[in-house]
Amino acid sequence: MPVPLILAPLKKVSRFDALIDSGADMVYAGYSMFSRGGKGYGLNYDEMKILAEKAACSGKKAAAALNIIPDVLKTEDFFNALERLYLLGIKDFILNDAGLISEAKKKVPEIKVTASVGCGVVNTEDVLFFEELGADTVVLNPLITPNEVTEIRGKTKIKLELFIFFEKEYIIKSKCLLTGYIKEGSSKKGVNCGKICAFNWSTSGRDIDSFFNISKPFKSSLIELTNYYISAGIDIFKVEGRNFPEKIILKVVKSLRQKIQEKRND
Amino acid sequence: MIELSTGISNLKELKETDIESYDAVYLGNPFCIDYEDNFLKKTEDIQKGVEFLKSRNKKAYITTPAVPRNEDFKFIYKLLEASVKSGIDAVEVHNMGVLRTASKIVPDIPKHIGILANIYTSFTCEKLKEYGGERITTNPEVTLDEIGIIIDKSKIDVSFLVHGKIPLGITGTCFLLEEKAGICPEVCKQAFWLKSKEWVLKNVGKGVYSGKDLCMIEHLDLLLKMGLKYFRIESLYETPEYRCKLGNIYKSAFLNKDSGRKNIQQILKISEYGICNGYYFSKSGRYYIDGENKLHENRIFGGLNG
């Protein structure tokens, strides 16, 4: 049985070794110009260069997340940035739009592209659509059950990736527009998610405590189902990182590595 | 020629609505297959719905589930087959997997890509044309400027949300049932307003809408100059009276080439929590810019007092 890889988030390039030592097989980092997480989030060009060098030396992979939808006037900058990163040695990219994925593969056919969770993949036909588009990996929505993964696995050879640890959200990942309605700017276009679903919302005549209110802690985990997802055919387990401190991420990666090892030993 | 359309979930609501002002209706509720007598599940009603519309010289479109899981595809195959037999004019899809399926099962029926499909770029529009996409509705977060570029670059027809509550999200499970707010399918017929500070949202069980109605009545000239001709009023979870009144206002405005403030008071009587422009002018979705380009941030844009 193939052993799934662990993909962990890198927020500071100096912490690359810490992530790998805790058990990650690959890391991903937002590219600051085109990454979700708001202004200033992610690695800049020079830091990406260091990351590419570290990845090459260690034999591990590093992926760049250009996972916002760029302003329509900045599309050329978007693809230029992707090509520059490729020339640095970054071969793997995480994108969030069908058209951008298709265009990226046309411009730089050698890259590997992950259709990220923002692409809204929730069924087998979705996976096949993105496979036809040219994606090399598809991130499944964390709603997808192990049984559904088995069904998908039977129909495609594309790599299947799953968020195994992620931020709890009220609305299905990829379908939330709350931030832009309340604040100004879209989280899909780079504005930091306003966590609108976690505000205290009330409805007339009802107790406010639980109505439309994501309670803290905001983390959600499928780690207890790791074995089932491995048996079903997941290739990559992804740990979400944007809003979690590093010590939690390292703990999750270690725990996941242990689970995978135990399954391997069975 | 302008086409004004709206969405109606089931046959009963279709028959209860005076659709005279509309040119087309999208049959079905894409948020929840279990919505009472949803066309998407009660496929035997599709033929009746199409006949009802055609007898009134209206176009009949069918929508499809927005977030279908694998198990939902047995409904989708049945739905598409029933749609072909009934003479539907187009299939609306909100999911790429459904588009792929529809392109194989009903290749000759035009595909409209719906507002929940996350269409942001002209690149995506180009790809979707390969699957039979003939008309797209951009994601609500796409601005007017971006829509103009999409029209220009991809040469695809664009359906424009001109009025109604903005769909802000879909959930995997029904929030109202989880909170024991009532019994399915009756519970989502009531209005559940969610309030926090000055913000208002509408929860419909498996979906969340803006509390305000998006309203572009004061900007119709601009929209027509952009080349837009397909306009949609969002009314899935609204009353037949709402559908009829808004349809009349907009149809009259288009026909008579009049828009502007004379309609606003009428609209505000129908829109309980006020109006906004959504994201069209690159502002917060809940703000309203009037025909004189004045920005209104208040919770209820009423009395023209800003």
Interface residues (C-beta under 8 A of the other chain):
Chain A: I69 D71 V72 T75 D97 A98 G99 L100 S102 E103 G118 C119 G120 V121 V122 N123 T124 E125 D126 V127 L128 F129 F130 E132 L133 L143 E148 E151 I152 Y170 I171 I172 S174 K175 C176 L177 L178 G180 Y181 I182 K183 E184 S186 K188 K189 F199 N200 W201 S202 T203 S204 R206 S210 F211 F212
Chain B: A66 V67 P68 R69 N70 D72 F73 N95 M96 G97 V98 L99 R100 T101 L116 N118 Y120 T121 S122 F123 T124 C125 E126 K127 L128 N139 P140 E141 D145 E146 I149 I150 I166 P167 L168 G169 I170 T171 G172 F175 E179 A181 F192 W193 L194 K195 S196 W199 L201 N203 V208 S210 Y279 K283 S284 G285 R286
